[in-house]
Amino acid sequence: MGSLKKRSVNLAGHATSLALEPEFWAALERVARQDAVSIAALIQRIDVGRGERPLASACRVYALQRAGG
């Protein structure tokens, strides 16, 4: 996997920086297209359901889960 790519997203009215490998960004973008939502909306959805898991980890796990089924 490549080096981390950082993006800013707005979660609950707060700017948040999120660093993921480009492959995970691509996977999340595919999911967002499939679900007809923006990448920001998808990350908000992940954020709400992540519990105590760090956001970057939750995004990676979500991308893997969606890729597998």
PEBELDA-V482443 format. One line per field, one symbol per residue. ss: DSSP state (h for helix, s for strand, l for the rest). psi: psi as a letter, one per 30 degrees, with the letter a starting at -180 (. if undefined). burial: 1 if it has 24 or more other ideal C-beta (glycine too) atoms within 12 Angstrom, else 0. A space follows every 10 residues. Layout:
ss->???
psi->???
burial->???
//
This chain:
ss->lllsssssss sllsssssss shhhhhhhhh hhhhhlllhh hhhhhhhhll llllhhhhhh hhhhhhhhl
psi->lalkkklklj jhgkkkkkkl keeeeeeeee eeeefhllee eeeeeeeegf bfkkeeeeee eeeeeeef.
burial->0000001010 1000000101 0001101110 1100000010 0111111000 0000110111 011000000
//
